[in-house]
Amino acid sequence: PPLRIDVVTIFPEYLEPLRAALLGRAVERGLLGIGVHDLRDWTHDVHRAVDDAPYGGGPGMVMKPQVWGEALDDVCGEHTRLVVPTPAGRPFTQQTAREYATERHLVFACGRYEGIDQRVLTDAARRMPVDEVSIGDFVLVGGEVAVLAMVEAVARLLPGVLGNPVSAEQDSFSDGLLEGPSYTRPEVWRDLAVPPVLRSGNHARIDRWRRDESLTRTFHRRPDLLERLPEGSLDKHDREV
Ligand SMILES: Nc1cc(-c2ccc3ccn(Cc4ccccc4)c3c2)n[nH]1
């Protein structure tokens, strides 16, 4: 059965982009299921309160455990992995996306304010795997944008979602290096010419040139990725680049 994704948020409209374009069509074609739920549907008070002041003081508000507990009781099932975006999370990487693409059911809990009462995650972890994940070392206002990014990264790995599956394999991060530059017509644009090797038809030379571009770009922009390459990833020529 296709992967099912549910998102719980106080701003369901923030997740509308999941209904558009490539992802929207994949849902229409039954390649994955997406449900978006308004957290306030699980409130019982007239003000539909989802937040309260933090114990111990400090700025901002914290999301109430009771409301989240009831929402997750309804939305999560026996095959659910709960994913909670947070600045304090483990890094979400392409490897994480690959793992999530093999799951049966992902529930994304979108926090706002200063976050969700920690007991919600502690309680959920009694029944299901719970991942607190960060999409990068920058601070957002809530989890919704992080969920949009993660859902897109996961969905594109699902069979049939991308037009040309090959490009998912030659991912920026599949050989551990950054993608090099890309070019298309015209051959000269604002007096800038396409690198002649790409028009040579010599595919061995083209592949070597592209790999050299990837190595150079990775060395300059993400030297950390070069440290983490598996042994033997770089041949003698690579090292000379
Ligand atoms: N990678 C990443 C994730 C987030 C994120 C995710 C969920 C929430 C829920 C509330 N906030 C605001 C917040 C700001 C600072 C400290 C604590 C909470 C969130 C931020 N920011 N950056």
The ligand as a Gaussian input file, in Angstrom:
#p B3LYP/6-31G(d) Opt

LIG

0 1
 N       15.220000      23.386000      11.566000
 C       14.278000      24.123000      12.256000
 C       13.076000      23.648000      12.797000
 C       12.475000      24.735000      13.391000
 C       11.211000      24.746000      14.146000
 C       10.362000      23.623000      14.110000
 C        9.199000      23.598000      14.862000
 C        8.881000      24.710000      15.668000
 C        7.834000      24.970000      16.575000
 C        8.059000      26.242000      17.098000
 N        9.197000      26.732000      16.558000
 C        9.747000      28.049000      16.882000
 C       10.913000      27.905000      17.814000
 C       11.996000      28.756000      17.679000
 C       13.093000      28.654000      18.549000
 C       13.077000      27.726000      19.576000
 C       11.982000      26.869000      19.717000
 C       10.888000      26.952000      18.829000
 C        9.729000      25.830000      15.692000
 C       10.879000      25.855000      14.927000
 N       13.268000      25.817000      13.226000
 N       14.354000      25.426000      12.521000

